[in-house]
Amino acid sequence: MAEDQDFAHDTLYRALSQPLALFFELSLKLCKRVGGLKRGYLILDDVLIQRYRSGRLGLKKARDTSTGAWVFGLSLVVLGWTDGKRRIPLAFLPYFGEEEESQLDLALALLDWAEGQGFRPEGVLFDAWYAARQVLEWLHARGWSFVTRLRSNRVLDGVQLRRHGGTGWVKAGRLRGLTFAVGVLKRGGKFYGTNRAEWWGPEMREVYQRLRRCFGDCSRSWGGQGIGTGAGPSCWPIWP
């Protein structure tokens, strides 16, 4: 997935201190072997691989959400697969800032890649950062279900979510800019959304949290921290 970026593959792999080309190739083969193309869930996330100087890579500073500090690092948008028990990393693309491709552009490129590989997931999970109109419309147009966190300022049927009132509720309607209906759940002061009617209830939050927990807090295997989505640390080890 790094082939269209303006730097050499080997430079990127050295920066990550892992032979990632072979790693992801084997990960995809493993995912296909366990039947992951037609079942399970895809997860979009991002990871910051911190480096203490820019070096030959010319890395820019990114905000480390665990400390609030701005550090030199390599920001990756990552796509993984899970069946709720096993987790497999599939592909990544580096993010260099808005003057290049945006994180949403990279997320869509990863989804395009997954579709091209034959994936037809039961659902796609991501945090509010990726719940933009273009991503949601892309998924819905292909009949792919999604479950996502939503920011409180998203507008449902003409009213911001935070102004709908009540401590907990489920409502179906149109988010501003979308051409299709979604179910929205408010629970614990947070908002979740899905286009899958069977999840238009409390189970929406359960599905989201169960899959998110599956990826856990083990970013040290990447040497990085989760960023952007507010999901906290992330990692992508393979479970047999």
N, C-alpha and C positions, 0 to 999 in steps of 0.2 A: 504493500500500500504506500510505501515511501517513494516509489519510483518517479513520481511526477514532481517531487520536491527538489528545491535547488541546493542540494548538497549530496555528498556521496553516501551510499549505504553504509560502507565500512566505518565512516566517521560517526554516524549516528549510533551504530551498534557498539563502538568503543565507548561512546559517551554513556550508554546505558549499562555497560559492563556485562552484557549478556549477548550470546549469539542468537539474536532475535529472529533473523531470517529463517533459520532452521526450526527454531522454537515454534513460531507461528505456523509454519508449514505442517509440522507434526501435530500441532493443536487442531488445525482444520481437519486433518485426516482422522484424528481421534474423535472429533465431534461427529463426523460423518459415520464413523464406525459404530458409535453408540446410538445412531439414529437421530442425531440432533437436527438434521435438516427439516424434519417434518413435525418435531415436537420440542417442548422446552421453550425457553424464553431468551430473547436477546436483551442485553443491558448496555446502554450507553453511559459512559462516565468519562471523567478526565482526571489526569494524574500529573503532578508536578515532580519531575526528577531534579532535585536540587543539586546545583554545582556552585562552588564558592568563587569561581571566576568565569568569565565568558570564554577565555581561551580561544582556540582556533575555530570553534564553532560559531563565535560571534553571538552568543546567547544574550538575550535581553533579560531584564528583571521582570519577575512575576510576583504576585502577592501570595505569600504562604499563609493560608487561612488558619493554620494551627497556631501561628505566632503573630500574625498581622504584619510581619516584616516583608520588605521587598527584597528578593534574592535572585541571583542568577540561576536560571533553571530551564529545563526543557519541558514544555507543556505538551502533553499528549492527549488527544481524544481517542478513547479506547472502546472497542466493541467486544463484549464477551457473551458467552452462552451459559445457561444454567437450566437444570431440570428441578431445581429446588434443593438438591443434595450435592450434585457435582457441579463444578464450575470450570469453564475452559475459556481462556483468552483466545480471541480470533484474529483481531487486526487492530492497528492503530494508525493515526496520522498525527504528525507534529503540528503544533500551532505556534505561529511566529508573531501574532499580533494582527490587528484589524487591517493593517495596510496590505497584508497578504489575504488569504482566505479566512473567513470568520469560523468560529467554532461550529456554528450551525451549518456552514458549507461543508466542513469536514465531517460532521455527523451525517449529513445527507449522502456524502460520498461513501461513507462506511455502510450505510443502509443499502445504497445502490450495489455495492460490492457483495453484500450478503445476499441480496436478491439474485444477483448474477451467479452466485455459488449454489443456488437452489434452495436457500433457506425459506421456509414457510412457518414461522414461529407461532406458537400459541398466543404470544403477546410480546410486547416490547416495553421495557421499563426504563425510566429516566427521571431525573429531577427537574425542577421548574425551569432551570436554565435552558433546557432543550425543548420545552413545551411551547415552541414558537409555532405560528400558523403554518409556515412552510413544512415543518417536520410533521405536524399533526395531519395536514392535508395529504402529504406524501403517504403516510401510513394508511390513512382511511381509504385513499384511492386504490390501494392494493389489497384491501380487505384485511389488513393486519390490525389486530387489537393492540391497544396500548393502555398502560396505567402510569400516571405521572403525578408528581406534586405540582400544585398550582400556586402562583403568587396571589396574595390577598387582593391585589389591585386588578386582577383579571375581571372582565365584565361579563356577567351571565345574564342574558335577557335584559340588557340595558342597565344593570345595577352591579357595582363592584361587589365581589364576593364578601369582603369584610363588612359591607353594609346590608347584607341580607338578614342579619340578626339571628339570634338563637345560638345556643352553645353547641348543638350538634344536629345535623340534618342531612338529608339526601334530596337533591333536586336534579331534574333533567331539563335541559334547555340548550340554547346556543351561546357558546362563547363568542365574543366579538371577533369578527373576521373569519369565522369558520362557516362552512357550507353544510355542516351536519350537526346533529344533536350529540351531546355528551351527558354523562351522569357525573355530578359533582357531589362529593362527600365532605362535610366539615366534621372533624373529630379532633379533640385535643388542641383546638386553636389552629389546626393545619387543614389545608385543603388538598383534595385528591380528585383527579379526573380520569375518566375512561370512556371509550366509545363502545365498549362491550356491555350489552344490556344485562347479561347475567351477573355482572359485577356492580350493578347500580345499587349498592347497599353497603353495609358495614364491611362485607368481605373485600371490598375494594382496598381498604387500608390494610387488611390482613394479607392480601396478595402482595401488595407493595412492600410491606415490612418483612414478610417472610423471604422474599427474593433478595431484598437489600441485605438482610442479615446473612444470607448465604455467602455473600462476598466478604463480610467480616472486616475486622480491623487488623490487617496484616500487610500494610503497604511497605514494610521494611524489605520485603522480598523484591520490590521494585526500587527501593531507595527513594520513595516519593511520598507525597501527600495528595489526597483527593482535593481538587480545587474547583471553583466555579459553581458546581452544582449545590454546594452546601451539604454534600452527603458525607463529609468526613473522609478519613483515610480509606483507601481502596487497594485491593490487590487482586491478582489474577493467577494464583497457582492452580495447577490441574489436580483434580481429585479423581482417583481411579474408580 
